Amino acid sequence: VLGGSAIYLGLSLTSAMNAGVVSTSQTAIMAIMGWLFFRDQINARQTIGLVIAALGVLVVIARGDIDVLLGLRLQVGDLLVFAAILGYSAYVVLLRVTPSELSPFARLCAASWFGVLFTAPLYVWEIIYVAPFPYTVASLAMIAWISIAVSILAIGFMTIGTLAVGAYVASMFFYVRTVFIAALAILVLGEAVALYHVAGVAVIFAGIYLMTARRRHAAAAR
């Protein structure tokens, strides 16, 4: 509920760039939650990798211009986006304590039903006091896209992956999200490839390389 509702409300109250900058904190938040809840440890090299990957994301978001980042101003929507990140991070980190006999999609189904119970009253309040839902082709298509592509496929596969490799490794892929966004902007929207794309992506993968150091060394030792 917190992760889903807050992110959409937050994005309506802030800029995409602000939201992108705030979202760079997600991997660090998941690492901190892993330590608080389960005393998961990350070493200095992995911490440096986390910071480097975050810097790579900022390079892409700001289009290589530091003045863009310096010109950003905190907005109410930024706080809601951050609240959404806290909620989703807690969901991913706490997956390990859910009953093991439940399949990933059974967990997702249970979470979705609880989400409906909590958000239905808010929806009723909104259509009464704010505005009724516009039943148009565009709005229904958007609901279908969010329901299938985001809520079922994206979160479902993320749940499966997290259960397989753990929250820390899964958290690294939030940095790769920026790479996919840049690639889609180039392929779909026709945006030209710029030096900041190449530099940012290189820095992101350098950070991820450092973040996976412990896992590679452990695998080599076995």
N, C-alpha and C positions, 0 to 999 in steps of 0.2 A: 504494500500500500504506500509506504513512505517513498520507496524508490521509484515507483511508477507514477504516482500522482504528482509528487513534488517536481519531478523532472519536466513534465509537460507544462505545469503552471510556471515553473521557473524560467523555462525557455521563452514563454510569452512575455516575461517581464525583464528580460535582459538580452544582450546581443549574443550571437553565436560565438563570437570571439571571446567574450567574457566567460561564457559557459565552457568553451574549450580550455581556457587557462585554468579554470577551477577544476575541471575534470582531470588535469594532470596529477592531482593529489591522490587519485583513487588507489594506485598501487601502494603508495606509502601508507595510506590509511589501512589497507588490508594487511600490510606487514605489521603495523602497530597493533591492530586488533588480534592478529595471530599471536603476538607476544603477550597481550593482555589476557586473552582467554585461554591459551594453551601453552604459553611460554615458548613459542617457536622462536628460534634464533636465526639471525642473518649476520654474516660477517662484514667486515669493513669493505672488502672488495665488492660485495653485492650491494651494499649501501651506496657506494660510489657509482656503481652501474645504474642503480635506480635514479640517482640524481642526473646522471648523464643522459639517460633515456628521456627523462622529463624535459631536459633542456632541448633535446632534439625535437620533441613535440612542440615546444614553444617557438622554435625556429620556424617550423612549418606554419603554425597558427599566425605568427606575426609577420610572415612573408620575409623573414630575414631582417626586419627593421625594428631595432630596439625601441625606437621612439613610439612605435605602435603600442608596445606593452606598457611603456611609461605613461602613455596617455589614457590608459584604461581607468575607469572609475567604478567603485563598488556599487552595485545596485541590489535592490531587494531580491530580484530574481537569482542573483548569484548565491545568496544564502539558501534559497530553496533548492538550487542545483546541488549545493554542498550537502544539504540535508538528504537529498536523494542518493548522493554518493555514499553517505554514511549508512543509509538503509540497505542499499544493494551490497555494499561491502560486508555488512554484518550477515546478510543472507548467504553470501558465498563462503565466508569464513566458518559459519556455523553449520554448513552442510554436513560436516563430518560427524555431528552429534545426532543427526536424524536417524531413525531406525534403518538398519542395513537391509532389512527385508523389503523395504519400499524401493520400487524402481525409480529412476530419475524422473520419468514423466508422471508417476504417481505422486511424487513430492511436488512437482510443478502443478499438478491438478489440485492438490490440497491447498497450496499457497494461493492459487487463483480463486478458489471458492471463498477462502477467507478474505481475499481482496474484494470480491463482490459484496460480501456482507458489510464490510467497512465503508466501501465507496458508494453503495446504492443510496444510503440516506443523503450523502453529499450531492449525488446526481439529482435526486428529487428536489432538494433545496435549490439547486442551480436552475432547474427548469421552471420553478415557481417564482423565484425572486430575481434571477439574473436574465436568462433568456432560454427559450425552448430549443431543443436540439434541431438543427436544420437537416431534414431528411432529403438530402440531395444526392445525386450520383457521386459527386466528389467526396462528400463527407462519409458516405457509406463505404466507398472504396478505401478511404483513409482508415476507417475502423477495421475493415477486413485486412488491410496491410499490417496494421499494428497488432491485430489479434493473431494472425498466422505467422508473418515473417519475424516479428519482434517477440511477442509473448510466448509463442509456442516453439518456433524453430531456433531463434537466437538464444533465448534464455534456456530452452531445453537442452540444446547442444552444449551451452556453457556449463550447465549443471552436470551433464555427463562427463565433460572434460575435467571439471573441477574434482569430481569424485575419483577420477582416474589418476590425476597428477598432483592434486593438492591445491589449496588456495593460493599459495605463494607463486608457484609456477603459472597457474592460470592468470594471476594478476598481471603478469608480464604482457599478456596479449592485449591489454587495454592500451598499451603504447602502440601496438601494431595497428590498432583501429585508425590512428591518424594517418598511417601509411595507406590504408585502404581508401580513406576519405580523399586523400590527395590523388590517388590513382583514378578513382571514379570521377573526380573533378576534371582530370585530364582526358579520360576516355569518353565520358558522357557529355560533359559540359564544354569540351573543347578548350579547356584552360591550357595555356602553353607551359611546357616543362621549364622551370626556372632553376637557377643555381641553388636557391634556398630549399627547393624540393629535394635535390640530390644531397645537399649538406645535411638537412634535417633527418632524412631517412638513414643516412650513413651513421649519424650520431645516435639515433634511436637503436639501431642494430648493434652498435658498439656497446651501448649501455646494457642491452639484453644479453650480449655475450658475457659481460662481466657478472650480470645477475645470475646467470646459469652456471657459474664457476663451480659452486659446491656440488651441484647435481652431476656435472660432468666428471668431477674428480671422484665422487662416490661411485659412479658407474664404472670408471676405470679401475678402481680398487677392487671391485667385485670380479 
